[in-house]
Amino acid sequence: MKLPAALTPTQSRYAALVLLLAVLSLVVVAIAWPVLRLHQHYDEHIEEYSDHLSRFRRVAALRPDIESAVAAVTRQDGHKFYLQATTSTLAAAELQNQVTKIIESQQGRIISSQSLPAKEDMKGGKATKVAVSVQMAAAMVPLQLILHRIESTEPYLFIDQVTIRSTQGRAYRPVPGVQPELSVQLTVGAYALPTRAKQ
């Protein structure tokens, strides 16, 4: 096996220069690449946080409008939308009384009515939802008026569930001018505030 001939001094210098440039290039790339990636990472985060900041500034600019809207709502008597009773039992009785009056004022006939358990305890200082379950009979037009009155009265009443069934069989022949009665099961809810929250 023949060994390669030795390099001349000029070739040695060029080879050393090429090796030096290659090593320097590797060192520069080894240092510059992570630094560039790190800068890119920070640039992305700066852009993201700048976007968040501009959104927060837009929301903060709405603060005076929101505060004036909250003040306008606060000036209104918001308590008129709640039942006046201060305990869940009294609130359920008040609700049952209101629903009964509405149904009877529109020629509806109550078959049964019972109050349901309250959703929250009034001792917590929050509004408590009370509900009553009512089974009734009414013709189509009075039923429509009853449902409308329940949904449009103050304090606000909410119809949570309605089941309407015909009381007539399949062989029923309608009589002109007479509306057949429908059997209706509905759950009506309302909210009551504890005494402290009303002040």
FISE-138996 format. One line per 10 residues: number of its first residue (from 1); their letters; for each residue x, y, z of N, C-alpha, C. Coordinates in nm, 3 decimals. Example, Ala and Ser with C-alpha at 12.3 -4.5 7.8 and 13.67 -1.06 7.14 Angstrom:
<drenbas>
1	as	1.319 -0.569 0.780 1.230 -0.450 0.780 1.320 -0.330 0.780 | 1.285 -0.225 0.708 1.367 -0.106 0.714 1.290 0.003 0.787
</drenbas>
This chain:
<drenbas>
1	mklpaaltpt	0.084 -0.114 0.000 0.000 0.000 0.000 0.090 0.123 0.000 | 0.051 0.214 -0.085 0.133 0.332 -0.105 0.071 0.448 -0.029 | 0.145 0.518 0.054 0.097 0.634 0.129 0.095 0.754 0.038 | -0.004 0.843 0.060 -0.009 0.963 -0.024 0.114 1.050 0.001 | 0.148 1.120 -0.097 0.264 1.208 -0.085 0.234 1.323 0.009 | 0.330 1.372 0.075 0.312 1.481 0.170 0.273 1.607 0.095 | 0.194 1.692 0.166 0.148 1.817 0.104 0.262 1.919 0.105 | 0.256 2.001 0.007 0.355 2.108 0.002 0.316 2.212 0.107 | 0.407 2.299 0.145 0.372 2.400 0.246 0.256 2.489 0.203 | 0.244 2.522 0.081 0.133 2.606 0.034 0.002 2.529 0.045
11	qsryaalvll	0.005 2.401 0.006 -0.116 2.319 0.017 -0.155 2.300 0.163 | -0.055 2.285 0.248 -0.082 2.269 0.391 -0.150 2.394 0.446 | -0.101 2.509 0.405 -0.163 2.633 0.453 -0.308 2.645 0.405 | -0.331 2.610 0.278 -0.468 2.616 0.224 -0.560 2.515 0.295 | -0.508 2.398 0.320 -0.587 2.295 0.389 -0.618 2.340 0.531 | -0.519 2.399 0.598 -0.540 2.448 0.734 -0.642 2.562 0.734 | -0.633 2.650 0.632 -0.727 2.761 0.621 -0.869 2.710 0.597 | -0.884 2.610 0.511 -1.016 2.551 0.483 -1.070 2.485 0.609 | -0.987 2.410 0.680 -1.031 2.347 0.805 -1.070 2.452 0.909 | -0.992 2.560 0.917 -1.024 2.667 1.011 -1.157 2.731 0.977
21	lavlslvvva	-1.180 2.759 0.849 -1.308 2.818 0.806 -1.424 2.723 0.833 | -1.402 2.594 0.810 -1.508 2.496 0.835 -1.543 2.490 0.984 | -1.439 2.490 1.070 -1.463 2.486 1.215 -1.531 2.615 1.260 | -1.484 2.731 1.210 -1.548 2.857 1.245 -1.694 2.861 1.198 | -1.719 2.811 1.079 -1.857 2.805 1.027 -1.945 2.719 1.117 | -1.892 2.603 1.159 -1.969 2.516 1.248 -1.996 2.584 1.383 | -1.895 2.656 1.435 -1.914 2.726 1.562 -2.018 2.836 1.548 | -2.009 2.913 1.438 -2.106 3.021 1.416 -2.247 2.963 1.401 | -2.262 2.855 1.324 -2.394 2.792 1.306 -2.443 2.735 1.439 | -2.355 2.673 1.515 -2.394 2.612 1.643 -2.440 2.719 1.742
31	iawpvlrlhq	-2.384 2.839 1.734 -2.425 2.946 1.825 -2.543 3.025 1.766 | -2.538 3.058 1.638 -2.638 3.144 1.576 -2.774 3.076 1.562 | -2.779 2.949 1.529 -2.907 2.880 1.506 -2.996 2.882 1.631 | -2.945 2.842 1.747 -3.033 2.849 1.866 -3.074 2.993 1.901 | -2.982 3.088 1.879 -3.015 3.228 1.909 -3.125 3.276 1.815 | -3.116 3.243 1.687 -3.220 3.282 1.591 -3.353 3.216 1.625 | -3.351 3.090 1.662 -3.475 3.019 1.701 -3.536 3.083 1.826 | -3.449 3.121 1.919 -3.497 3.184 2.041 -3.560 3.320 2.010 | -3.498 3.397 1.922 -3.555 3.526 1.882 -3.688 3.507 1.810 | -3.696 3.406 1.727 -3.822 3.378 1.657 -3.931 3.342 1.758
41	hydehieeys	-3.897 3.263 1.858 -3.991 3.225 1.963 -4.040 3.349 2.038 | -3.946 3.437 2.074 -3.984 3.559 2.145 -4.066 3.653 2.057 | -4.033 3.661 1.930 -4.111 3.745 1.838 -4.256 3.696 1.829 | -4.274 3.564 1.823 -4.410 3.508 1.817 -4.486 3.542 1.945 | -4.422 3.529 2.060 -4.487 3.560 2.187 -4.517 3.709 2.200 | -4.426 3.793 2.154 -4.449 3.937 2.157 -4.569 3.973 2.071 | -4.577 3.914 1.954 -4.691 3.940 1.866 -4.822 3.892 1.928 | -4.819 3.773 1.988 -4.939 3.719 2.054 -4.982 3.807 2.170 | -4.887 3.848 2.255 -4.921 3.932 2.369 -4.961 4.073 2.327 | -4.906 4.121 2.217 -4.949 4.252 2.165 -5.094 4.244 2.119
51	dhlsrfrrva	-5.131 4.133 2.056 -5.269 4.113 2.014 -5.361 4.108 2.136 | -5.321 4.034 2.241 -5.400 4.029 2.364 -5.414 4.168 2.426 | -5.305 4.243 2.427 -5.307 4.376 2.485 -5.402 4.467 2.409 | -5.400 4.460 2.277 -5.491 4.544 2.198 -5.637 4.505 2.224 | -5.664 4.375 2.240 -5.800 4.332 2.273 -5.842 4.384 2.410 | -5.753 4.373 2.508 -5.785 4.421 2.642 -5.809 4.573 2.642 | -5.732 4.644 2.561 -5.751 4.789 2.553 -5.887 4.822 2.491 | -5.928 4.744 2.389 -6.061 4.766 2.330 -6.170 4.739 2.432 | -6.155 4.632 2.510 -6.253 4.602 2.613 -6.252 4.710 2.720 | -6.134 4.755 2.760 -6.124 4.860 2.862 -6.187 4.990 2.813
61	alrpdiesav	-6.180 5.015 2.683 -6.242 5.136 2.629 -6.394 5.130 2.641 | -6.451 5.011 2.650 -6.596 4.995 2.666 -6.642 5.014 2.810 | -6.550 5.024 2.903 -6.586 5.031 3.045 -6.685 5.143 3.078 | -6.666 5.266 3.031 -6.764 5.371 3.065 -6.906 5.336 3.017 | -6.917 5.280 2.898 -7.049 5.241 2.847 -7.111 5.131 2.932 | -7.029 5.034 2.969 -7.078 4.923 3.051 -7.120 4.973 3.189 | -7.038 5.061 3.248 -7.073 5.115 3.379 -7.201 5.197 3.374 | -7.222 5.273 3.268 -7.346 5.351 3.257 -7.466 5.259 3.237 | -7.447 5.149 3.162 -7.557 5.053 3.144 -7.589 4.983 3.276 | -7.487 4.948 3.353 -7.509 4.885 3.483 -7.579 4.983 3.577
71	aavtrqdghk	-7.538 5.109 3.574 -7.602 5.210 3.658 -7.749 5.228 3.619 | -7.778 5.224 3.489 -7.917 5.238 3.444 -8.001 5.121 3.492 | -7.946 5.000 3.487 -8.019 4.883 3.535 -8.036 4.890 3.686 | -7.935 4.939 3.756 -7.943 4.950 3.901 -8.049 5.052 3.943 | -8.064 5.160 3.865 -8.165 5.261 3.896 -8.307 5.206 3.879 | -8.323 5.110 3.790 -8.455 5.050 3.774 -8.486 4.965 3.896 | -8.614 4.946 3.919 -8.654 4.863 4.032 -8.650 4.718 3.986 | -8.536 4.653 4.003 -8.520 4.514 3.960 -8.593 4.416 4.048 | -8.632 4.459 4.167 -8.699 4.368 4.260 -8.840 4.336 4.217 | -8.897 4.417 4.128 -9.033 4.389 4.084 -9.040 4.264 3.997
81	fylqattstl	-8.926 4.217 3.951 -8.923 4.097 3.867 -8.913 3.969 3.950 | -8.900 3.983 4.080 -8.887 3.868 4.171 -9.013 3.856 4.256 | -9.035 3.737 4.306 -9.143 3.716 4.402 -9.111 3.792 4.529 | -9.213 3.837 4.601 -9.193 3.920 4.720 -9.163 3.839 4.845 | -9.196 3.710 4.846 -9.177 3.627 4.965 -9.028 3.614 4.998 | -9.001 3.592 5.128 -8.861 3.587 5.172 -8.813 3.446 5.204 | -8.901 3.349 5.201 -8.860 3.210 5.221 -8.907 3.130 5.101 | -8.845 3.018 5.078 -8.881 2.938 4.961 -9.023 2.883 4.972 | -9.070 2.853 5.093 -9.205 2.801 5.110 -9.309 2.908 5.079 | -9.286 3.029 5.130 -9.379 3.140 5.101 -9.373 3.179 4.954
91	aaaelqnqvt	-9.254 3.173 4.896 -9.241 3.206 4.754 -9.317 3.105 4.669 | -9.311 2.977 4.704 -9.385 2.875 4.630 -9.535 2.898 4.644 | -9.580 2.937 4.763 -9.723 2.966 4.782 -9.765 3.088 4.701 | -9.681 3.191 4.699 -9.710 3.311 4.620 -9.718 3.277 4.471 | -9.624 3.196 4.424 -9.623 3.154 4.285 -9.748 3.073 4.252 | -9.782 2.980 4.338 -9.900 2.896 4.316 -10.026 2.984 4.311 | -10.034 3.083 4.396 -10.148 3.175 4.398 -10.157 3.254 4.267 | -10.044 3.304 4.219 -10.044 3.382 4.094 -10.084 3.296 3.975 | -10.030 3.175 3.969 -10.063 3.086 3.857 -10.211 3.049 3.861 | -10.263 3.023 3.979 -10.405 2.991 3.993 -10.492 3.106 3.945
101	kiiesqqgri	-10.458 3.229 3.984 -10.535 3.346 3.941 -10.533 3.361 3.789 | -10.416 3.341 3.729 -10.404 3.355 3.584 -10.490 3.250 3.513 | -10.482 3.126 3.558 -10.556 3.019 3.493 -10.706 3.041 3.508 | -10.751 3.074 3.627 -10.894 3.093 3.650 -10.948 3.217 3.580 | -10.865 3.320 3.563 -10.912 3.441 3.495 -10.933 3.418 3.345 | -10.877 3.311 3.290 -10.890 3.281 3.147 -10.976 3.156 3.123 | -11.065 3.126 3.214 -11.156 3.012 3.205 -11.086 2.877 3.198 | -10.972 2.868 3.259 -10.905 2.739 3.273 -10.954 2.671 3.400 | -10.941 2.541 3.407 -10.986 2.465 3.524 -10.867 2.389 3.580 | -10.831 2.418 3.705 -10.718 2.351 3.769 -10.764 2.217 3.822
111	issqslpake	-10.689 2.113 3.785 -10.718 1.979 3.835 -10.634 1.952 3.959 | -10.505 1.982 3.951 -10.418 1.967 4.068 -10.302 2.065 4.056 | -10.243 2.097 4.172 -10.132 2.190 4.176 -10.046 2.155 4.296 | -9.916 2.152 4.274 -9.827 2.125 4.387 -9.695 2.198 4.366 | -9.637 2.243 4.477 -9.509 2.312 4.468 -9.396 2.210 4.464 | -9.292 2.245 4.391 -9.174 2.159 4.376 -9.062 2.211 4.467 | -8.965 2.128 4.500 -8.855 2.174 4.587 -8.778 2.291 4.524 | -8.736 2.385 4.609 -8.660 2.501 4.562 -8.522 2.457 4.515 | -8.466 2.531 4.419 -8.336 2.495 4.360 -8.217 2.541 4.442 | -8.228 2.652 4.515 -8.117 2.700 4.597 -8.173 2.742 4.731
121	dmkggkatkv	-8.087 2.744 4.830 -8.129 2.784 4.963 -8.123 2.935 4.975 | -8.227 2.995 5.030 -8.230 3.141 5.043 -8.130 3.192 5.145 | -8.072 3.108 5.225 -7.976 3.152 5.324 -7.844 3.192 5.259 | -7.820 3.147 5.136 -7.696 3.178 5.067 -7.689 3.319 5.013 | -7.799 3.395 5.018 -7.798 3.532 4.969 -7.821 3.543 4.820 | -7.852 3.433 4.753 -7.875 3.434 4.609 -8.023 3.413 4.581 | -8.062 3.443 4.460 -8.201 3.421 4.421 -8.230 3.270 4.420 | -8.346 3.237 4.467 -8.387 3.097 4.472 -8.496 3.075 4.370 | -8.484 2.968 4.295 -8.588 2.936 4.198 -8.689 2.843 4.264 | -8.815 2.885 4.262 -8.924 2.802 4.311 -9.011 2.766 4.192
131	avsvqmaaam	-9.076 2.652 4.200 -9.157 2.607 4.087 -9.281 2.536 4.138 | -9.386 2.539 4.055 -9.507 2.464 4.083 -9.542 2.382 3.961 | -9.597 2.265 3.987 -9.645 2.178 3.880 -9.797 2.185 3.882 | -9.855 2.217 3.768 -9.999 2.237 3.759 -10.056 2.146 3.651 | -10.163 2.076 3.686 -10.238 2.000 3.587 -10.370 2.072 3.572 | -10.407 2.104 3.449 -10.526 2.184 3.424 -10.594 2.140 3.297 | -10.715 2.192 3.277 -10.790 2.168 3.154 -10.833 2.302 3.100 | -10.819 2.321 2.970 -10.859 2.447 2.906 -10.875 2.422 2.757 | -10.958 2.504 2.695 -10.973 2.499 2.549 -10.850 2.565 2.486 | -10.841 2.557 2.353 -10.721 2.604 2.283 -10.697 2.754 2.301
141	vplqlilhri	-10.798 2.837 2.278 -10.779 2.982 2.287 -10.751 3.025 2.431 | -10.829 2.979 2.531 -10.792 3.015 2.668 -10.653 2.966 2.707 | -10.613 2.850 2.659 -10.478 2.799 2.689 -10.372 2.892 2.634 | -10.395 2.940 2.513 -10.300 3.034 2.453 -10.292 3.161 2.538 | -10.405 3.212 2.583 -10.406 3.333 2.667 -10.339 3.308 2.802 | -10.362 3.189 2.859 -10.300 3.154 2.987 -10.149 3.152 2.974 | -10.099 3.083 2.872 -9.953 3.075 2.852 -9.893 3.213 2.827 | -9.963 3.296 2.752 -9.913 3.431 2.726 -9.910 3.513 2.855 | -10.014 3.506 2.934 -10.018 3.583 3.061 -9.909 3.536 3.156 | -9.885 3.405 3.161 -9.780 3.355 3.251 -9.644 3.409 3.209
151	estepylfid	-9.617 3.411 3.080 -9.486 3.454 3.031 -9.469 3.606 3.030 | -9.579 3.684 3.039 -9.566 3.829 3.027 -9.601 3.904 3.155 | -9.617 3.835 3.264 -9.655 3.901 3.389 -9.532 3.941 3.470 | -9.553 4.031 3.565 -9.450 4.065 3.662 -9.502 4.027 3.798 | -9.426 3.965 3.883 -9.288 3.922 3.865 -9.278 3.817 3.753 | -9.159 3.807 3.698 -9.139 3.716 3.586 -9.168 3.572 3.627 | -9.249 3.507 3.546 -9.276 3.365 3.563 -9.224 3.295 3.439 | -9.171 3.175 3.456 -9.111 3.102 3.346 -9.178 2.966 3.333 | -9.219 2.935 3.211 -9.275 2.803 3.186 -9.159 2.711 3.153 | -9.134 2.615 3.242 -9.020 2.525 3.224 -9.056 2.404 3.141
161	qvtirstqgr	-9.178 2.357 3.153 -9.216 2.235 3.084 -9.366 2.238 3.058 | -9.408 2.195 2.939 -9.550 2.190 2.903 -9.578 2.059 2.832 | -9.684 1.994 2.873 -9.733 1.875 2.802 -9.881 1.898 2.775 | -9.920 1.893 2.649 -10.059 1.916 2.611 -10.112 1.789 2.544 | -10.226 1.742 2.595 -10.288 1.621 2.539 -10.435 1.650 2.510 | -10.483 1.591 2.405 -10.625 1.602 2.374 -10.703 1.507 2.464 | -10.818 1.551 2.510 -10.904 1.464 2.592 -11.004 1.390 2.506 | -11.005 1.416 2.378 -11.100 1.354 2.286 -11.039 1.230 2.222 | -11.123 1.132 2.194 -11.077 1.011 2.128 -11.063 1.033 1.978 | -11.021 0.930 1.908 -11.002 0.941 1.763 -11.133 0.957 1.688
171	ayrpvpgvqp	-11.238 0.906 1.743 -11.368 0.911 1.675 -11.442 1.042 1.703 | -11.378 1.137 1.770 -11.444 1.262 1.807 -11.478 1.342 1.682 | -11.600 1.391 1.678 -11.645 1.478 1.570 -11.663 1.618 1.630 | -11.588 1.717 1.581 -11.599 1.851 1.639 -11.739 1.911 1.617 | -11.785 1.977 1.720 -11.912 2.048 1.713 -11.881 2.193 1.680 | -11.947 2.249 1.578 -11.920 2.388 1.542 -11.945 2.483 1.660 | -11.851 2.572 1.683 -11.862 2.672 1.788 -11.822 2.623 1.927 | -11.786 2.496 1.941 -11.746 2.442 2.071 -11.601 2.396 2.061 | -11.518 2.449 2.150 -11.378 2.409 2.151 -11.359 2.294 2.250 | -11.296 2.187 2.207 -11.273 2.077 2.301 -11.168 2.114 2.405
181	elsvqltvga	-11.181 2.059 2.524 -11.083 2.085 2.629 -10.957 2.003 2.606 | -10.846 2.062 2.644 -10.717 1.995 2.636 -10.669 1.971 2.779 | -10.601 1.860 2.799 -10.539 1.832 2.928 -10.396 1.885 2.924 | -10.362 1.971 3.019 -10.233 2.039 3.016 -10.161 2.014 3.148 | -10.035 1.974 3.137 -9.946 1.960 3.252 -9.833 2.059 3.230 | -9.815 2.152 3.322 -9.708 2.249 3.304 -9.637 2.276 3.435 | -9.510 2.312 3.420 -9.427 2.350 3.535 -9.391 2.496 3.518 | -9.427 2.577 3.617 -9.401 2.721 3.612 -9.303 2.754 3.723 | -9.200 2.832 3.690 -9.099 2.870 3.788 -9.089 3.021 3.800 | -9.033 3.065 3.912 -9.008 3.208 3.936 -8.892 3.216 4.035
191	yalptrakq	-8.839 3.335 4.049 -8.726 3.355 4.140 -8.766 3.446 4.255 | -8.711 3.419 4.370 -8.735 3.500 4.490 -8.599 3.537 4.550 | -8.592 3.659 4.601 -8.470 3.706 4.666 -8.484 3.696 4.817 | -8.376 3.664 4.886 -8.382 3.669 5.032 -8.394 3.814 5.078 | -8.426 3.836 5.202 -8.450 3.970 5.256 -8.330 4.061 5.240 | -8.208 4.011 5.269 -8.088 4.095 5.262 -8.064 4.145 5.121 | -8.091 4.059 5.018 -8.065 4.100 4.881 -8.165 4.203 4.832 | -8.282 4.211 4.896 -8.384 4.307 4.852 -8.354 4.448 4.901 | -8.271 4.465 4.999 -8.245 4.595 5.057 -8.148 4.674 4.971
</drenbas>
